[in-house]
Amino acid sequence: MAQNIRNFCIIAHIDHGKSTLADRFLELTGTIEKRKMREQFLDSMDLERERGITIKLQPVRMTYSKSPASPELQRGEQIANGQEFVLNLIDTPGHVDFSYEVSRSLAAVEGAILLVDATKGVQAQTLANLHLAQEQGLKIIPAINKIDLSGARVEEVEAEIRNILETEEIYRISAKEGNGVEELLRAVIQKVPAPQTNVEKPLRALIFDSIYDSYKGVLAYVRIVEGKVKAGEKIFLMGSRAETEVLEVGVFKPALMPKDTLEAGEIGYIATGLKDVSLCRVGDTVTVFASQAREALIGYKEPKPMVFASFYPSAEADFDHLKDALNKLKLNDASLVFEPESSDALGRGFKCGFLGMLHLEIVSERLRREYGLELVVTTPSVAYKITEKYGGKEKTIYSPQELPEPSKLQEIKEPWIKLEVVCPNMYLGAIMRLLQAAGGLYKTTQYLGTERVIIEYEAPLREIIVDFYDRLKSVTSGYASMSYELVDWRGAELVKMDILVAGEEVPALSRITPKASVYDEGRALVKKLKEVLPRQMFAVAIQAAVGGKIIARETIAAMKKDVTGYLYGGDYTRKRKLLEKQKRGKKKMKAIGKLKIPQKAFLEILRK
């Protein structure tokens, strides 16, 4: 059985056609009926379909066989008459913020299709995902997609792929039209090795993902490495030391389909019945309780959060609901990190760590849609390492509120990253100017073929996390792509900037900024706030302050009502009395009025 199993995934940069290729595989193997088929079938979340991106890895089990009458039967010696192959595909995200999803997928398979867009060529995340796959020792099958488009540069892109990967054959396909897709699928069968298995050994299964089901508890997505498991058996999770009885085992078609047994080499799910989501962690090893394996499988490297923000429920009573929602979301998104914290102004909430700004935005949107939570999201920040004057002990802070007064601060360090940008040669100058403006340090330039280049810089992470990607796309007409990784921590001159709305400090909007550019950032932020905050019946002052000194101000004008509109004549003093009464009312409202900042406004500011 294991000799006819092929476990593989599709890796690529964002928008290179992974989900479309997966659609063609589903059609070709008859996994999904034609009447049920829709575009991007494996992208099941509304957010994925709205944005046109893959956020979550999605496994699916397909079966493929060729009849003796097929004219292509003789291509490839391994595919014999009537032989049926089980193909376990994992569709992966392409955005840099979801690279942890990719790394988990790669650990569960033996091969990967490296997909490159014929119009865009090799991109930054193409390289990053390729390096991840090579580290796992996977068989790489390169393919050029979208060859049917008029702007396709097939020969040039093939040369780019050969520059980064030693390979015999590069497949040319059109996932949209279906051209070359079956040949690529047959190449997977021929070139990807069958899993090395031993059914007689004690069960060892690697958890690569999981979800929560109200009836079945935690559903662990597993790759069975050794042994076998069936419903009714008592299992043991070697990391969390949890014991439970298996309610159900099965595979992904892509809906859950129960089976009698899961054996070595297969990818499927185990319904654990566990209600405590913390007991079933990604990277843990599942074994049978009666005959336990001696050693756990090598799990995954813990993801390193790059961006930090705090989530507070709008209503204090929703704190426990937010806690449950984050726990269930972490089960589905292992790269999410959070811990409880409290604020005098905002109450109880959670400090959360994310892999990037898109990750933060997706998590906050999922909490709103899937769990009905209204949140206050603080301004995103990176972590800083500070040394206080008295005591000299170094500690890490994650929010501006933790930064001590300048008089008590000896040194502050910030994270720096290595940034790789892939772009056409013609944009080299514009990108270098953009990176230098962000405080970057030039490292190397490497030419990728004749028309494209890889630029490497080192830069402070705080300059990259918010809107750098949008600016990069703007100066390169959308042709550049980037990936980054943490390098080290370096000293910097930074200060805390507070934001006051209607005279009251809003802790959620405080931020740590470079001393040299604090005035410019203060002006830009209060101007943005003026655009996104709703108008009130009284004038609202928005101020940026550093150390109690106001450095920027904008005022939202009061909404006006014509209180004299119904008067049609008589002495002017009647109108003046009404106007004076209105003036006194607005003054009173300004003195006692408070402005509630809606969640939409916080999210708008995050995108700044």
Long-range contacts (C-beta under 8 A, 24 or more apart in sequence): 1-86, 1-263, 1-265, 2-194, 2-195, 2-197, 2-199, 2-263, 2-264, 2-265, 3-194, 4-83, 4-84, 4-85, 4-86, 4-194, 5-85, 5-86, 5-88, 5-194, 5-195, 5-265, 5-266, 6-85, 6-86, 6-87, 6-88, 6-110, 6-111, 6-188, 6-189, 6-192, 6-194, 7-88, 7-90, 7-108, 7-109, 7-110, 7-111, 7-192, 7-195, 7-223, 7-265, 7-267, 8-87, 8-88, 8-89, 8-90, 8-109, 8-110, 8-111, 8-112, 8-113, 8-188, 8-192, 9-57, 9-89, 9-90, 9-91, 9-92, 9-102, 9-105, 9-106, 9-109, 9-111, 9-112, 9-113, 10-89, 10-90, 10-91, 10-92, 10-112, 10-113, 10-115, 11-92, 11-94, 11-102, 11-106, 11-112, 11-113, 11-114, 11-115, 11-129, 11-130, 11-132, 11-133, 12-94, 12-114, 12-115, 12-116, 12-117, 12-125, 12-126, 12-129, 12-145, 13-94, 13-116, 13-117, 13-120, 13-123, 13-124, 13-125, 13-126, 13-129, 13-481, 14-53, 14-93, 14-94, 14-95, 14-125, 15-52, 15-53, 15-94, 15-117, 16-94, 16-115, 16-116, 16-117, 16-120, 16-123, 16-126, 16-145, 17-115, 17-117, 17-145, 17-146, 17-175, 17-176, 18-54, 18-91, 18-92, 18-94, 18-115, 19-43, 19-54, 19-91, 20-145, 20-175, 20-176, 21-113, 21-115, 21-145, 21-173, 21-175, 21-181, 22-60, 22-89, 22-91, 23-175, 24-175, 24-178, 24-181, 25-62, 25-87, 25-89, 25-181, 25-185, 26-60, 26-62, 27-178, 28-64, 28-178, 28-181, 28-182, 28-185, 29-62, 29-63, 29-64, 29-87, 29-185, 30-63, 31-60, 31-61, 31-62, 31-63, 31-253, 31-254, 41-254, 42-91, 42-254, 45-366, 46-369, 47-362, 47-365, 47-366, 47-369, 53-93, 53-94, 53-95, 54-91, 54-92, 54-93, 54-94, 54-98, 55-93, 55-98, 55-362, 56-93, 56-101, 56-332, 56-333, 57-90, 57-91, 57-92, 57-93, 57-101, 57-102, 57-104, 57-105, 57-208, 57-209, 58-90, 58-91, 58-252, 58-254, 59-88, 59-89, 59-90, 59-91, 59-209, 59-221, 59-252, 59-254, 59-267, 60-88, 60-89, 60-90, 60-91, 60-252, 60-253, 60-254, 61-86, 61-87, 61-88, 61-89, 61-251, 61-252, 61-253, 61-254, 61-257, 61-267, 61-268, 62-86, 62-87, 62-88, 62-89, 63-87, 64-185, 64-189, 72-182, 72-183, 72-186, 75-183, 75-186, 76-186, 76-187, 76-189, 76-190, 77-190, 78-189, 78-190, 79-186, 79-189, 79-190, 85-189, 86-266, 87-185, 87-188, 87-189, 88-266, 88-267, 90-267, 92-129, 94-125, 94-129, 95-125, 95-356, 95-358, 96-124, 96-125, 96-128, 96-355, 96-356, 96-482, 96-483, 96-484, 97-354, 97-355, 97-356, 97-357, 97-358, 97-359, 97-362, 98-335, 98-355, 98-359, 99-125, 99-128, 99-129, 99-132, 99-355, 100-300, 100-303, 100-334, 100-335, 100-355, 101-335, 102-129, 102-132, 103-132, 103-300, 103-301, 104-208, 104-209, 104-282, 104-283, 104-300, 104-334, 105-208, 106-132, 106-133, 106-136, 106-138, 107-136, 107-206, 107-208, 107-223, 107-300, 108-206, 108-208, 108-223, 108-267, 109-138, 109-223, 110-138, 110-139, 110-192, 110-193, 110-194, 110-195, 111-138, 111-139, 111-140, 111-141, 111-188, 111-191, 111-192, 111-193, 112-138, 112-139, 112-140, 112-141, 113-141, 113-142, 113-143, 113-184, 113-188, 114-140, 114-141, 114-142, 114-143, 114-161, 114-165, 115-143, 115-145, 116-142, 116-143, 116-144, 116-145, 116-157, 116-160, 116-161, 117-144, 117-145, 117-146, 117-157, 118-144, 118-145, 118-146, 118-147, 118-149, 118-152, 118-153, 118-154, 118-157, 118-172, 119-146, 119-149, 119-151, 119-152, 119-153, 120-479, 121-153, 121-156, 121-157, 121-160, 121-448, 121-449, 121-452, 122-157, 122-160, 122-161, 122-163, 122-164, 122-422, 122-448, 122-452, 123-422, 123-481, 124-420, 124-421, 124-422, 124-481, 124-482, 124-483, 125-481, 125-483, 126-422, 127-164, 127-420, 127-422, 127-454, 127-483, 128-420, 128-483, 130-164, 130-165, 139-191, 139-192, 139-193, 140-165, 140-167, 141-171, 141-184, 141-187, 141-188, 141-191, 141-192, 142-167, 142-170, 142-171, 143-170, 143-171, 143-172, 143-173, 143-180, 143-184, 144-170, 144-171, 144-172, 144-173, 145-173, 145-174, 145-175, 146-174, 146-175, 146-176, 147-172, 147-173, 147-174, 147-179, 147-180, 148-174, 148-176, 148-177, 148-179, 156-449, 156-450, 156-451, 159-449, 159-450, 160-448, 160-449, 160-452, 163-448, 163-449, 164-448, 194-265, 195-264, 195-265, 197-224, 197-225, 197-226, 197-263, 197-264, 197-265, 198-226, 198-227, 198-264, 199-226, 199-227, 199-228, 199-263, 199-264, 200-227, 201-226, 201-227, 201-264, 201-293, 202-226, 202-227, 202-287, 202-288, 202-291, 202-292, 202-293, 202-294, 203-227, 203-228, 203-229, 203-235, 203-286, 203-287, 203-288, 203-291, 203-293, 204-285, 204-286, 204-287, 204-293, 204-296, 204-297, 205-229, 205-262, 205-270, 205-285, 205-286, 205-287, 206-283, 206-285, 206-286, 206-297, 206-299, 207-280, 207-281, 207-282, 207-283, 207-284, 207-285, 207-286, 208-282, 208-283, 209-282, 209-332, 209-334, 210-280, 210-282, 210-331, 210-332, 211-331, 211-332, 212-277, 212-328, 212-331, 212-332, 213-271, 216-247, 216-248, 216-271, 216-272, 216-273, 217-247, 217-271, 217-272, 217-273, 217-274, 217-275, 218-272, 218-273, 218-274, 218-275, 218-277, 218-279, 218-280, 218-331, 219-256, 219-269, 219-270, 219-271, 219-272, 220-269, 220-270, 220-272, 220-280, 220-286, 221-267, 221-268, 221-269, 222-262, 222-267, 222-268, 222-269, 222-270, 222-286, 223-266, 223-267, 224-262, 224-263, 224-264, 224-265, 224-266, 224-267, 224-268, 225-264, 225-297, 226-264, 226-293, 227-263, 227-264, 227-287, 227-288, 227-293, 228-261, 228-262, 228-263, 228-264, 229-261, 229-262, 229-270, 229-286, 229-288, 230-260, 230-261, 230-262, 231-258, 231-260, 233-288, 233-289, 233-290, 234-288, 234-289, 234-290, 235-270, 235-272, 235-286, 235-287, 235-288, 235-289, 236-286, 236-287, 236-288, 236-289, 236-292, 237-279, 237-280, 237-281, 237-284, 237-285, 237-286, 238-284, 238-285, 238-286, 238-287, 238-292, 238-293, 238-296, 239-281, 239-283, 239-284, 239-285, 239-296, 239-299, 240-278, 240-279, 240-280, 240-281, 240-284, 242-274, 242-276, 242-279, 242-280, 243-289, 244-272, 244-273, 244-274, 245-273, 246-270, 246-271, 246-272, 246-273, 247-271, 247-272, 247-273, 277-327, 277-328, 277-330, 277-331, 278-327, 280-331, 281-334, 282-334, 283-334, 300-334, 303-334, 303-335, 303-337, 303-355, 304-486, 305-335, 305-337, 305-353, 305-354, 305-355, 305-383, 306-353, 306-354, 306-355, 306-356, 306-382, 306-415, 306-461, 306-465, 306-486, 307-353, 307-354, 307-355, 307-356, 307-357, 307-359, 307-360, 307-380, 307-381, 307-382, 307-465, 308-351, 308-352, 308-353, 308-354, 308-380, 308-381, 308-382, 308-383, 308-398, 308-399, 309-352, 309-354, 309-360, 309-377, 309-378, 309-379, 309-380, 309-381, 309-606, 310-341, 310-343, 310-346, 310-349, 310-350, 310-351, 310-352, 310-377, 310-378, 310-399, 310-508, 311-338, 311-349, 311-350, 311-352, 311-364, 311-367, 311-375, 311-376, 311-377, 312-343, 312-346, 312-347, 312-348, 312-349, 312-350, 312-375, 312-376, 312-378, 312-508, 313-347, 313-349, 313-373, 313-374, 313-375, 313-376, 314-374, 314-375, 314-376, 314-599, 315-374, 316-347, 316-348, 318-373, 318-374, 319-347, 319-348, 319-349, 321-371, 321-373, 322-349, 322-350, 322-367, 322-371, 322-373, 322-375, 323-350, 325-367, 325-370, 325-371, 325-373, 326-350, 326-352, 326-367, 329-363, 329-366, 329-367, 333-363, 335-359, 336-363, 343-401, 343-507, 345-505, 345-506, 345-507, 346-376, 346-378, 346-507, 346-508, 349-376, 351-398, 351-399, 353-398, 354-380, 356-465, 357-465, 357-466, 357-469, 357-606, 360-606, 361-603, 361-606, 361-607, 364-603, 368-599, 374-599, 375-599, 375-602, 376-508, 376-597, 376-599, 376-602, 377-508, 377-599, 377-602, 377-603, 377-606, 378-507, 378-508, 378-509, 378-510, 379-508, 379-509, 379-510, 379-511, 379-605, 379-606, 380-465, 380-466, 380-606, 381-462, 381-511, 381-512, 382-414, 382-415, 382-461, 382-462, 382-465, 383-415, 384-412, 384-413, 384-414, 384-494, 384-512, 385-412, 385-413, 385-414, 385-489, 386-411, 386-412, 386-413, 387-411, 387-412, 399-510, 400-496, 400-497, 400-507, 400-510, 400-511, 400-512, 401-507, 401-510, 403-496, 403-512, 405-547, 406-495, 406-547, 411-491, 412-491, 412-492, 412-494, 413-489, 413-490, 413-491, 413-492, 414-460, 414-461, 414-462, 414-489, 414-490, 414-492, 414-494, 415-460, 415-461, 415-486, 415-488, 415-489, 416-458, 416-459, 416-460, 416-461, 416-486, 416-487, 416-488, 416-489, 416-490, 417-458, 417-459, 417-460, 417-461, 417-464, 417-484, 417-485, 417-486, 417-487, 418-443, 418-456, 418-457, 418-458, 418-484, 418-485, 418-487, 419-456, 419-457, 419-458, 419-459, 419-464, 419-482, 419-483, 419-484, 420-454, 420-455, 420-456, 420-482, 420-483, 420-484, 421-454, 421-455, 421-456, 421-457, 421-472, 421-480, 421-481, 421-482, 422-448, 422-452, 422-453, 422-454, 422-455, 422-480, 422-481, 422-482, 423-452, 423-453, 423-455, 423-476, 423-479, 423-480, 423-481, 424-451, 424-452, 424-453, 424-476, 424-479, 425-451, 425-452, 425-453, 427-475, 427-476, 427-477, 427-479, 427-480, 428-453, 428-455, 430-475, 430-476, 431-455, 431-472, 431-475, 431-476, 431-480, 434-468, 434-471, 434-472, 434-475, 435-459, 438-463, 438-464, 438-468, 439-463, 439-514, 458-487, 460-490, 460-492, 461-486, 462-512, 466-606, 466-608, 467-607, 467-608, 495-546, 495-547, 496-546, 497-521, 497-522, 497-525, 497-544, 497-545, 497-546, 497-551, 498-544, 498-545, 498-546, 499-525, 499-526, 499-529, 499-542, 499-543, 499-544, 499-545, 500-541, 500-542, 500-543, 500-544, 500-545, 501-529, 501-533, 501-540, 501-541, 501-542, 501-595, 501-597, 502-540, 502-541, 502-590, 502-593, 502-594, 502-595, 503-541, 504-594, 506-597, 508-597, 508-602, 509-605, 518-546, 518-551, 519-551, 519-552, 522-546, 522-551, 522-552, 523-551, 523-552, 524-608, 525-552, 525-605, 525-608, 526-552, 526-553, 526-554, 527-554, 528-604, 528-605, 528-608, 529-554, 529-601, 529-605, 530-554, 530-555, 530-556, 532-600, 532-601, 532-604, 532-605, 533-595, 533-597, 533-601, 534-598, 534-601, 535-559, 536-589, 536-593, 536-595, 537-586, 537-589, 537-593, 538-586, 538-589, 538-590, 538-593, 539-586, 539-590, 540-595, 558-586
